[in-house]
């Protein structure tokens, strides 16, 4: 995307008091949609992911149509990178191109927070909203329902 104007635009977006989405009532994991694709015109999506101690997180998976990048804000996060595990603490960064195997967890005794950047800014928030709804309802999904959810959101679990 290129700006072709001469004088610049008044187009900055300010967001305050962003609500947290509870991903799991049993683990206490929460997600904040800092800058979803709907705000960035589909250029990227930026989420904050907060995990309490000893949380398994996301198992190994990959995406076909978007990249993901992770920046650890606090605590320690263990990432799967397809070749093994990498432990990153505050200031650590992991980039995963489309097709790259990844997963994450917080097996430590301290909480951890990270930023997750998706590019392009697909509607990834809907995946997390649906996951939250399922986990909070206590409803058990069939294998076919899980497969449908993952297929609709480009989530290929390994």
Secondary structure, DSSP 8 states (H G I E B T S, - for coil): -----SS---------S--EEES-TTT--EEEEEE-TTTTTTS-EEEEEEE-SSEEEEEEEE-SS-EEEEEEEESEEEEE-SSSEEEEETT-EEEE-TT--EEEEE-SSS-EEEEEEEES---HHHHHHHHHHHHHHT----HHHHHHHHHHTT-EE-
